[in-house]
């Protein structure tokens, strides 16, 4: 085989590996974030208390539901 064909094969393999790696990593991170959400009710409660607010259960549930809704809209 000529050198040109080898270079073409290497470039195509590199591009295919990059594409597969990107989509594989993206799928893994989406699954990880779905299973381990970045914030939960206890963390939200602590943040509100640090800001000087006294959070009610109703307000916590409203905020969590709005965060979940925003997350599902992005997909």
C-alpha positions, 0 to 999 in steps of 0.5 A, a space after each residue: 500500500 502506498 503512504 497516502 492510503 496509510 495516512 488516510 486510514 490513520 486519519 479516518 480511524 482517529 476521527 472515528 475514535 474521537 467521535 465514539 469517545 465523545 458520544 460515549 463520554 456524553 452518554 456516561 455523564 448524562 446517566 451519572 447525573 441522572 442517577 446522582 443529581 447534583 443537589 438534593 433537598 438537604 443541600 437546598 435547605 442548608 443553602 437557604 438557611 445560610 442565606 438567612 431564609 427559613 425554608 418551608 417544606 412546601 417551598 423546598 418541594 416547589 424549588 426541587 420540582 422546578 429544578 427537575 422540570 428545567 433539567 428534563 426540558 434540556 433533554 
